[in-house]
């Protein structure tokens, strides 16, 4: 039996102990300041250990942002650049391949590829990023392009989502990241990113990807102008698609970093505290009963909070994350890369067992000859 004792949590505790699904209204209760964070964490940890035991997953990965030039002007973004801005860049094939070589040289199993929507770049350039990397480094898993980018490719080619995804798969696409979700509710989305792909398009893209056999991740950006209702609405919508397709692997709650953003300056927003971060991690674990993994993205949370998150519902802290730019441009002060030894120490200090996994959640085995994906990781095993 759990030690939680708050009367407000009693009905929810009973549901969790019985393995029953929480309702929308239950989610709003979890958001209430009347619910003590340690008690919430205890409930989330019960679910986490049911699904993933004592495992603390990580991978060895590198980020590639092929351009930061973007025609959209999302108010929460510090990464984007105008064409003539001195910080703007646009990689050529040689630079892209150099990042792939660096990834392989450092034992990476994954390259995470997202970037800006360059108004002068043709669709073929985006496809070529995937193609040249896959041709040169076929063992490197390419997790690329959010629904926002896929939507832009549809506009460039005048083709449907499925055609674009099939074409990218042919080029070497391995899975989709979870970005571009932000907050689904139009009351918020229309204020922070009104011109880019809406929630309907986001879900269409992931639904089509799952139908084609691609796995994907999902995210939520919190700590800006949204309210608890919007966050729970977001989680329930993700849960509903997962009921339908079972294609999501991991949910990543992302805290808004206000530094160098228009939204942060105009609304005088400060970064969410570690306590808020832990609450959102725990709520996600409790609400998303059909998504196997919850990731504590250490780049965004900070190493210490990510470590504590392993007791608040998270079972994964991402990976080495070489060359992350998007959160660092928004003021993140975390290191730009973390060694495997450091990652494993962080996980062990949290009382968890470090397990290297690949993008598709297979255990990774390493030897002098290199690495290979071993058995699939099964939640609840």
N, C-alpha and C positions, 0 to 999 in steps of 0.2 A: 504493500500500500504506500501511496505517496504521503508526504508530510504536509502538503498544502492544506490550509485551514480557512482561508477567506470565504465567508458565506457566498459572496458574489460569484466565486469560482466553483462552488459545489456542483451545480448541474453540468458544467463543462468538464469538470474532473471525472464525473461519472461516465460521460460520453467517451472521454479519452481512454479511461481504463477499460471500457467495453469495446474499444476500437471503432466507435461510431463517428460518422462525419459531423463536423461542426457546421452550424448554419451561419448565414450572413449576420444575424443578430448576435450570435456567439462571438463572431469576429469583432463586432463593435464593443462587446464587453471586454475582450482581451485588450482593446485599445484604451480602455478606461484607466485613468491614473489611480483609481481605487484598487486596481489589481497590482499587487506588489511584484516587482520585477523578479526577485528570486523565486517566487512561487510559479510565475509564468515560465521561467527558465527550467524549473524542475519538471513541469509538464512537457515542455518541448524536448527535454533530454530523454524522457521516457519514450517518446515517439522516435527520436533520433536513434536510440539504442535498439529499439525494436527493428528498425529498418536497416541499420548499418553497424550495429554492434559497437565495438570500440575503435573502429577504423577511423583514421584521419587521412583522407586522400589528397594527393597532389600530383601535378604533372610537370614535365620539363618542357617549357614552351617559350616562344618568342613572338612578339607583336610586330606587325607590319602595317603601317598606315601610309599607303602609297601616295596620297596627297592630302594636304590640309585645306586646299582651296575649295570653297563650297558656296554654291549659290544660295543656300538656305541660311537664314540668320536666326536660328533658335536662340532664345534669350538666355537659356541655361548653359550654353556652350562656350567654352574658352579656347577650344582647339581650332576652330575654323579660322580661315584667313581669306582676305580678298586677293584677287589676282596680283595686284601691284603692291601688296603689303610685303615689307622686307622679310617677314617670317614665313611667307608662303613658299611652298615647294611642290614639285611634281616629279616623281621618280621615273627614271627610264628603266629599260630591261636590265641593264648592267647593275644598277643599284638594287633592284628587286632581287636579282640572283645573288648578289653579295649578301643580302639579308638571309636568303635561304641557305647559303653556304655557312654563314655564321651559326645559324640554327643547327644545322647538321653537325658542324664541328663541336658544338657544345652539347651534343647528345639529345637535342630536342626531338620530341615525337609530334609536336604540333606547331603550326604557324597560324596565328590568329590575325585575320586580315579584315580591317574596316578602315574607312577613311571618308574624306569629303566628296562632294558631288561637284566635280570640276566641270564648269559649263562649256569648256572647250575640248574636253576629252570625249572621244567617241566610245560607243559600247565596246568595240573591238579592243580598246586599250584595257578596259577592266577585265575582259575575258583573257587577254594576253597575260595579265598579272598571274592568273591562276594557271594558265597553260604552260608558261615557261618554267614556273616553279615545279609543277607536277612532272614535266618532262625531265627536268634536271635532278629532282630529288623525289622520286616516286614513293619512297617510304615515309615521307613527311606528310602528316595529315593536314589538309588545308581547310580550316574552319573560317569561312569567309562570307561577308556581305549580309548586312541586316535587311529586314524588309523595306526599310527606307531606301537603301541602295537598289534592291531588286525592283522596287517601284520605279525608280529613276531609269533603270535599264529597260523596263517595259515602255517607258515614255520615249526613250531613245530609239528603240527598235520597232515600236508600235506592235509589239507582240504581247501575248498574255503571260501571266506569272509562270504557268507550267512550262511554256516554251523556254523562257529565260533560265529556269532552274534546270531543265533537261540539258540545255546548251552548256551551262556551267558545270554540270555533272560530267558531261563529255570532256570538258577541258580539264577536270581534275578536282572539282569541288567535293569535299568530304562530309561537311555538316554546316549548319548555320549557327552563328552566335545569337545571343538573345537581345542585343541592343535595339534601340529605336522604340521600345515599348513605352518608356517614360511613365505617364499615367494615362490610362485609356479613356477615362471619363471626359467627355467633351468640355465640361465646365472648366477643366484644368488644361487639357491638351490644346484647346483653341487659344489659350493665353500664352503658352510657353513654346509652342511649335506649330502654329496654325497652318503653315503652308506645306509641311511635309506629309508623308503618307499617314493617313488616319488609322484609327484602331481597326476598322473593318479591313483595311489593306494589310495591316500587320497580321491579323488572324488568317486572312486568306493565304498569305505567303507561307506561314507555318503549316497550315492545313495541307496545302499542295505539296510542300516539302515532305511532310510525313507520309502522304500518299505515295510519293516516289521512293520511299525508303530512307530518306535522310532523317537523321536525328538532329535535334536542335535544343538550344537553351532558351530560357526566358528570364526577364528582368523586371524590375520596377524602380523608378527613380523617386525617392522620397526626401522629405525635409525641405521643401520649397513652399509652394502656395497651396498644396493639396491638404485635405482634411482627412480624418480617419475614415469617413464614409467612402472617399475616393480610393483609399488604399485597399479596403476590404472588397470593394467592387472590382478592383483590378485583380486581386487574388482569386476571387470567385470566377471571373471570366477565364483566367488561365486554367483553373481546375476543370471548368466545363469543356474546354477544348481537349484537355488531357483525357477526360472521360471518353471523348469521341475518337481520338487518334492514338493516344499512348505514345506520342513521339517526343515529348519533352524529357530531357535527361536531368537537367539541373535548373534550379531557380537561384538567381543572384540578386539580392536586394542591394541597391546602389544608393548611397547617400549623396545628396547634392552638395557639391563643393562650390561655394559662391564666388570665390576669388577670381577676378578677371572676367566675370560674366556680367551681362547687362541686367539680368534678372536679380542677381545678388546686389548690385549697386542700386537699382531702382527701388527695391523692396527692403533694403537694409537687412538681408537675410544672413544669418550666421550658420556655420556648419552644424549639423546635428551632433549632439553629444554622444559619447560612448553608450550611455544608458538608453538613449533613443535607438541607437544602432542595434543593441542587444534585444530590445523589445521587438523591433521589426523582424529580426532574425527568428526569434521564438514564435512570433505570430505566423510567419510564413511556414515554419515547420508544422504548426498545428493546423493551419487551414489547408495546406497543399498536401493532403493525405495521399494523393495519387502520383506525386512526383518524388522520385527516389532520393534525390540529392539536393541539399541546400549548401550553397557555396558562400563562405566568408572571404570576400575578395580583399586580401590584405593590402593591396595597393591603395584601395579606397578607405578601408577601415583603420589602417594602421596595424602594425604587426601585433601589438598587445591586445587590441580589441578583437582581432581575428582569432587570436589564440583563445581568448575567453569564450568566443562564439562557439567553440567546439563543445562547450557545456550548455549552450543555449540553442541547440537545434542544428547547428551546422556540422557537416561531416567532411567538408572539403575546403581547402584554403587556396585553391587555384594552383599556381606553380611558380616557376622561376621568373616569368614575366619580363623578359628582356625587352627593352625599348618601348615601354608603355609611355604614351604621350598625352592621351586625352585627359586623364586625371591629374597628371603632373602640370599640364598647362593651366589647370583650374586650381592650383595651389597645393596639391598633395605633396607632403614632405617625406613620404616613404622612400626607401631606396629604389633605384631604377632596375635592380635585379637582386634576387636573393639566391644564394647557393643552395644546392640540395642538402648539404650538411646543416645549414641554418634552418631550412624548412623542416627537416626531420627533427631537429632539436626543439623547434617551436611546438611541433605536434607532440613529441614525447613529454615536454614540460607540462603540457595540458593533460597528461595522463592517457593519451591516445596512442594507437599503434600506427606509425607512418606506413602508408602503402602507396607506391607509385602506380598511377593508372594512365592509360592513354585517353584520347579524347572521347572514345566510345565506351569508356569504363571497362576496359580489360586490364588485368594486372600486367605490369611490365616486368619482364625478366631481363637482366643484363648480364653479359659475359664479356670476355676479351674480344669476342667476335662482333659485339654490338648488342642491340636490344631486340626483343621480340614481344609481341602481345600474346599473353598466355590466356588463362580462362577468363570468361566474362564475370564481372562482379554482379552478384544478384542481391538486390535489397532484401533484407529479412533473413539472409543466410548467415 
